[in-house]
Each structure stands twice: as structure tokens, then as C-alpha cells.
Amino acid sequence: MRVRRVLLASATVLLLLTGYAVADVVDLAPGLLTRDRPAAAPAPTVSGTRAPALLPSPAASVDEVLTATGAEAPLPTAAGLQSALVGASGDPALKGGLGVSVRDGITGGEIWALDADRARVPASTVKLLSALAVADGLDLRDTMTTEVVAVPGSTEVVLVASGDTLLAPGRGNAAQVAGRAGLGDLAGEVADALRGSGRTTVDLRLDLSYAPGPRYPSSWNPNDVRDGFTQAVVMTGLATQLPRAGRPAPREPEQEVAEAFSAALAGAGVTSRLLPRSTWDEPAPPDAVVLGGVDSATYSEVLDLALDRSENALTENLVRQAAAAAGRPTTTDGAEAAYIVERLTAHGVPTAGLVLRDASGLSPDQAASAATLSAVLRLAVADEVEGLRGIVAGLAVSGLSGTMRRRLTSEATLDVVGVPRAKTGTLRAGSALAGTTVDADGRPLTFAVLVDDFPETYGGTQRARAALDRIVAALTRCGCR
């Protein structure tokens, strides 16, 4: 407890010293986009059963936050939940804009709801809707293979982009998601293949023909790109150049990849001449010979990372790939949002009032109801979409990881920290939490809680986030039989 108090005190000092803009980015204060550094705590483990256990247990250690399903535990009643949750926010100014849906984590049935059908500002909880679309359109066990091919009868070699924007500029690291595939390893394979034919000089270009589309959704604020909250939505990039607040990503991640690979080739003894950007939209010829290839982490691991860190462009990238795999258009503005709505509808998720302009939740003027988010969690509980259950089971843990690392850590909620898992969503116009918890009786539950109609100020956003934390804490400590 003393350690936690020291951490909270340190966070307060950081907020006072660095100001709101910096604190927002490390999720100490709310704002346009909240993100966090990876937790230092050990990673949660998943049960070895065929379908991963969905929820953490109140009695679990940090190393075992996913446990058995709790199917024998009593189910809370609607009256019990209403009594526990209606007054839990402790802030009358926020209650008029509150939407809640609570479901059983065993059957997926809704137990209690409060104004759940009204669409509100979802912010980054939109990424849960995107997770459904990605799981539905891609085999989450697959990887992205970045290849280099040789054009027959030519000095040209082509690096074929496959969607991996987490490439390491040097050697890959099999223990990491970001940087699993390394350009240095790829250059070594290519150099070995070229030396077999006596070649040490090549012309190098990129093939960017896979899943083309707008570099930025038109609804994004350009300042968010400038300030490092997101980057271009492209199909190749370096893990070392992901955007961070105050450190924007390069405007053209593809150029950075090309230059990094050229340097890696030079280190492997191959001289390359980089062909102009105007040649990069042309696909590699079908008879090109593969010289080497490196594999990314699985789509499941990359999606986990996108949700954990609330990476905007990475989420957009994955949804675009899913749409392309399903044969849907990707070149039009809003194509990713349209694909998400298509998949929600196909699975019977209610979409009344839903307004999507992107796949990440970064755009203003978007809307989703607690009922919509809750229905996606029901699909995970029911294991109706392959891989979605595991994605929800891996959401960030309160007080421990990702954008939940500093949530539920106040004195009012610290007793349940480590139990709720959720996707956060924070904008000045609305705040949301959607995820899983286990109540005091050991019953697994899912929740979606959104609040809006609060003052669009720093103080108003803080109050909204604190209210959501108190509601989820009340749900977790409830024995509402």
C-alpha cells in the first residue's frame, strides 16, 4: 500500500511540474488521447484451456489474473445492481449523461442497463468494435510476412509491404510484438541469396500495392498527427518510430523503411540504389523470385498491442487489412468505418445511433451506445467470433497495464485494482470504459459504461473518469444477489 501511495504522489508531482499536455499522454490526466507506457508488472497469463478464461479473479495474484470462469458463483440481480451502481458515481452533475450495460460473463445475458440505448461519445472504446471487425476478417493466428523479391532479367529488387508497421530496423526480437520482424535479418537473407548469384549491387524499390487507402481519415484533426497522437495509416513502418506525444512519427514511414533497409543491405555487403517514390505503387511482378522474408507477430498479438496502448493508426491498419481480406474497398475515405458497421450488423449487434468516422475513435462527432459495446462483449463471452474471446481476455488490467495502468488507483477504488480489465476512451466530450470484471461472489461480468454531458474542461473530464472508475469499482465489489 505504501508503494502505491508513493506512486500516486509521484504522479501528482509530475502533473504539477509538466502540465496537462504531457500528463494527458501518460494517462495521468484526461484529454484528447490517453496512452500509457507498458506496465513493469509481469504479464497476465491465459489459461491453457481451448477457450481462454475471460475474466480476472479478485483473489488472483498479478501472475494469475485470468482464472476459471466462476460459473458456480451466484448471479447478481438487476435490483441489486441498480442499488449498487446508480449512486456510485458520487457526482450528480454527471448522472444525466450516464449509460450502462452489465452482462453475465458466463451466458452473455444482460442483467441490468441504464439508458443503454442512447448513443454517446465512445472515444477509443470504438477500438472494441474494430477488434470484432479484425477478428471477423482475419485469421488472428496468421502473421504478416515482409518479403524481398528479385525481378527476373533486372537489377531490381522489391521490398513488398504486407501491413507490418512494427518492423525493427536491425535484428528482430522474437520476444517482442513491436520489432518481431527485423530488417537486418531480412537484409542478411537477401545478401546471402544475392551472393549465390554473384551480385552485390541492386536497384531497390518498395511495393506498396497491398491494401491501399487514404493516409489519414479526413475526419482526423491534423494537429493530432503533428503532436504525435497518431500517424499515417500505411502498410509498412518501423517500430522505433511509432508516434509519441511531442515526438510525431515521420510523415512518410515508408521512406524510413526503405532507407533503413538500404542501410541494412549495406551492412550486409550489398550496395543499393533507391528508386524514386513514384515507382512504389506498382506491384512486384508475379514471376519475381523470393530472396528472403521475415514474419511479424500474429495478428492477435498486434491487435492486443493496439488495444493495450490505444494505438490509433495501428488499429486503422488492421481494420483496413481485414476489409481487404474480405474483398471490400479500402481506397475510399471512411471505408474502415463502413466495414466495421457491416460486421456489427452481420453479428446482430444493435447499431441504433451509431456514427463511425474512423476505426480508432480519434475523430470528433462519433457516437455509440452502451448497448452496442455491450453486445460486442457478449459475442466474446459466447465465443461466436473466433479469437475475439482471447482479445477481450487480454484487455489492459486496472492499475497494472496499458491505458488502464493508472485507472482505479485512487483511495476510493484501490480495493479492486487489478480485477477490472477494460478498453478506455477519453475525449473532452465524453468518457467510456468497456470490459470485464469479477464481483465479490466470484461471478464474471462484462460492462460498458459511457458518460457525456459534462463540462468540456480539464476538471469536467477528470470528474467523468473518476465517476466511471467508481461505477466499475462498485460493480466489482458488489455481491448483488
N, C-alpha and C positions, 0 to 999 in steps of 0.2 A: 504494500500500500504506500509506504514511504517513497519507493521508487516512482510509482505512478504520480504522486503529488509533485515530485521534483520535475518529472517530465511536463506536467501541466503548467507548473510555474515557469519552466523554460520556454514553453510555447507562448505564454503571456508576454514574457520579456521580448521574444522575437517579434511578436506582433507590434509591441510598442516601439521597438528600435527600427524595424524595417518598413513599417507602414502596411497599409491594407493591400496594395497591389501584390507585393511579394508574398504576404501571408496567405492570400487567396489561393495562390498556386500550390502551396504545400498543404492545403485544406485546413489551415488554422482559422481562416475566415472565409465566409461565403462570397461568391461573386460570379462573374461571367462563366468561369470554368474552374472547377476544383480538380486537383490531381494530387498525387502523393508519391513519395519515394517508396520502393519496395520495403516491406517490413523486415526487420532483423530477426524476428521470431522464426522458429522452424516452420517450414511449410506444412499446412494441413495434409493429412493423409486420407486416402479414399479407401473404403472397404474393398476387400478382394472379391466380393460377390459380383455376379454378372451385371446387375444394375447397381450403381453406387448408391449407398445410403444418402438420402437427400439432405439431411439436416444435422447441425451440430447439437451436442447434448450439454445441458447446464453443468453436468458433473465431469465433462471431458477435460483432459489436460490439453495444453497447447498442441501437443503432438498428435492428439486423437480427437480433433474437433468434429469428425464425421463418425457417427456410430450407428447402431441398429435403428430401425425405423420407429420404434415406440408404438407399434400397432396395438399393444395391450393397454396402453395408457388411456385414461378416460378422456372423452371428447368434451371440450368446453361447450357451454350453451350460449345461445345468442343473447339471452338476458344477462348472463354472467359477463360476456364480453362487452356488452353495452355499458354495464355498470362500471367496468374497469377502465374502459377506453374513452368514453365520451368526455369525461373531465380531465383526462390525463395530460392534455397539452398545457393546462395551467395558465393559458393566455386567452382571455375572452376575445381579444382583438383578432384572433386567428380562426376561431371556430367556424365562422360563417363560410370560410373557403376551404373546408376540410372534406376530403373524400377518402373513404377507407373500404377495403375489401379484405376479409380474413377467410382463408380456406383451410380445410383439413389437409395436413401433409401426407395422409395415408390414402384417402379416397379422392381428394381434389374437390370435394363438395364445398360450396360456400356456406360458412357458418353465420357470418354477420357482415353487414355492409352499412355504410353511412354515406348517402349521396354519391354512391359509387359510379353512377351512370353519367354524371356531369363531367365533360371534358375540361381538363385544366392544363397548366403548363407542365409538361413532363420532364423538361430539360434532358439530362443524359440518361434517364431511365428509358428513353427511346432505344438505347442500345440493347435492351432486353428484347424488344420487338425485332431488332436487327439480328439478334442471336438466333431467334426462331427461323428467320429467313435464311441465314447462313447454314444452320443445321439441316434445313429442309432441302437446300440446293446443292450442297457439297457433302462429300463423304469426309467427315471430320477426322478420319484416320489417315487420309491422304496427306501428301506433302507437296510443296512447290519446288520443282527442280529447275534451277537456273543452269542452262546449258550454253556451251560454246560449240558452234559448228563451223566447218570449213566448206566454202563454196567450191565445187569441183572446177578445175581449169582456171582458177583465180588465186590471187594472193590474199583474198578477203576471208576474214574470219568474223563470225557474228555472235555476239552475246545475246541470247534470246531471253528476254524478260518473261517471267512466269507468275508475277504477282508478289514475290518476296521483297518486301521493303525493309527487312531486318538483316540484311547481309553484313557480315563482318568484312572490313577492308583487308584484313590479313587472314590468319588462320581461323577456322571456325571452332566453336566451343560446343561440344556435344551436350554439355550440362546446362546450357542456356537456351532460352527460346529466342531472344534477340541476339543474333550473332551465331546461330547454329551453323549456317552455311557460310563458308569463308571464301572470299575472292582470291586470297592467297593460295588456298588449296586448289581452287579451280585453275588458277594460273599454272600451278605445278603440273596438273594433269594435262593441260593444253601444251605446255612446253615439252613434256615427255612425248606426247603424240607427234608434235611437230619435228622434234629431233629425230624421230624414227624415219622421217622423210627428208631429213637434211635441211629443214627450213628454220631460220632464226629471225626472219623479218616478215611482218604481215601488215595488212591493212585491216583496221578494226572498226566495226560499227555495231550499233545496237539494233535489235528488232523489238520495237515497241507496239507491235500489232495486236497483242493479246489484250482483250477487254478494254478497248479504248473508251474514253469518255471525257467529260469536262474536267479540267484541272481543279476547279473549285465549284461547289454548288453556288448558283447565282444568289441564293438567299444568305450566304455567309457574309459577315461583316469583314471587309478586307483588313481591318485593324487586328482581328483575331489572328490572321496569318502573320501580319507584321510583328505582333507582340509575342509570337511563339506559342500560341494556344492550339495551333493546328498547322498543317502543311498541305502541299499539293497532293491530290489523290491520283497517284500514278502506280505503275506495276513493277517498279524496282526502286531500291533506295538502300541507304546504309543505316545500320542500327546505331552507329555512333553519331548520326546527325538527326536523330529524332528531335522535334521541336520541344523547347522548354521555355517557360516564361522568361522573357528577357534575352533568350537565345533562340531566335527563329531558325527554322530549318532552311537550307538552301532553296532558292526559288526553283531550281531545276535539279531535283535529286538524281534524275537520270544522268545528267552530265557528271555529277560527282561519282556515280558508279563507273561510268566509262573511264574517267581519269584514274580512279582507284585501281581498276582492273588493268589499265595500261601500265601503271606503276608496278603492279604485282607481276605482270608479264616481264617487265624489265628486270625485276629482281630474280626472276627465274631464267634469265638469259635470252629473252625474246624481245626484239625491238618492234614496236607497233606504231603505226601512223593512224591517228584517229580521224575517221571520215566525218564529214560535216553532218550537223544535226538534221539537215534536210533529207538525208538518206535513211533516217531511223524508223520511219513509219512503214517501210517496205518489209514484208515477211521474208524470212530466210527461205531459200528455195527448197522444195520438198526432197530433192536429192542431195541435200547438204549432208556432210559426214560429221557425226558427233565426235568431238575431240575431248570432251570432259563435261561433267555435271556435278552440282552439289545440291543437296536436299535441305530444305528448311525444316523447322519444327512442324508438327502436324497442324492441320487447320484448327483442331480442337485446342491445342496449346496456344496458338496465335490468338484465337478468339478469347481464350481465358485472359491473356495478357491485355488485349484491347479493353475488356470489361474491367479488369483489375485496376488499370491505370487510366481508364476512361480516355483512351486514345481515339481522337476523332477521325483523322484521315485513315488510320488503320481499319477502323470499323467500316468506313465508306468503301475502302479497298475490298474487304471481304464480302460485303453485300454485292458489290459490282461483280466480283468473281462468281458468286452464286447465281446472279442473274444471267451472266454469260453462259454458265454451265447449263442453265435451264433453257437456253436459246432465246432469252429475252433481250431487247435492245439495251445497249449501255451508253450510247453516244449522246442521248438527249438529256437535257437538264431535268433533274427530278426522276430519272429512271430508277435509281436505287429505292427511293421512297415508294414509287409505284409497285416495284417488285415486293417490297415488304407488305404493302396493303394486300396484294394478290395472295400472298402466302397466309396472312392472317385470315382472310376471308375463306380460303380453302380449308382451313382447320376450324372454322366455326367460331373464331374469336370475334366478339362484338366490336364493331368499329364506329358506332354512332358517335358523331362529334369529332372523330379522329382527323387531324390535319397534320400531315407529314410533308416537310420540305427537304429533309435530308435523312440520312441513316444514323446520325450521331447525336442529334438533339441540340446541336450548337446554334442552329438557325432560330431567329425570333419568330413569334407568331405561330408556334406549333401547339397542338393540343391533343391530349389523350386522357382517357378516363381511368380511374382505379379499376373499373371492370375490365378494360382492355388489358392492362398489365397483369391483373389477377388471372385472367383466362390463359395467358401465356404460361404463367407459373403452374396452372392446372395441367396444361399439356406436359410440362416437365414431370409433375407428380405421377401422371398416368403413363409416362414413358411412351407417349404416342408419336413423338418425333425423335428419331434415332440420334442420340448424342446430346439432346437438349437437357436431359436429366443430369448428366455429368457436368454440363456447363453451369447449371443453376447450383449444383452441389459445390462448385468451385468458386462461387462469388466471394468477394472480399469479406473478411471477418472483422466484426466491430472491435476496435481497439488494437488490432493486430496487423492488418494488411491492406494494401491498396488504398483506395479513396475512403475506405471505412476505418483506416488506422486511427484517426483521431475523432471518430464518432462514438457516442455513448460513453465517453470517458469523463464526463462531469460527475460531481458528487451525487447528483440526482439519479444517475443511470449506471454508475460504475459497478453496481452489484450484478449486472447482467452482461457486462462486457465480455466479449469472446464467444457469446452464444449467437446473437443475430448475425446473419450474413445478408448483404444487400448490394444492389446497384444504387449508387447515389445519383441525385440530379439536383443541381443548384444553379439557378439563374435569379436575377433580381426580381423577375416577375413571378417566380414560382419555385417551389422546392418539393422534392419527392424522395421516397425510399421504397424499394420493392425487393423482396427477397424471402428469406426463410428464418424461422426460429423454432425453439422448443419451449413449451410452457413449463410451469413449475411441477406439473403432474407427469412430465415427460412426453407430452403429446406434440408431435411435429406439426407446425403450422406454416402457411405461407401468408404473406401480407403485401398489400400495395397501399401506400399512404401518400396523398398529394395535398398540398396546401397552396393556395394563392389568395388574392385579395388582401395582401398585407402591404404595408408601406414599402415602396421600392427604394429602400435606403439600406445602408450598411446595418443599422440596428434592426430594421424590419426583417432582413434576410437572416440575421443571427437568431432572432426570435422564432422564425419559421423552422430553422434547422433544429433548434433546441426543442421545439414542440414535437417535431417528428421523432426525435430521439426519445422523448418521454413517452410517447404513444407506443413505440416499439418496445421500450423497456417495460411498460405496463403489461403489454401483451405477453412478454417473456416471463415475467414473474407471476402471471395470473394462474391460479388454479380454479378456473371459472366453470366448475361443474354445475 
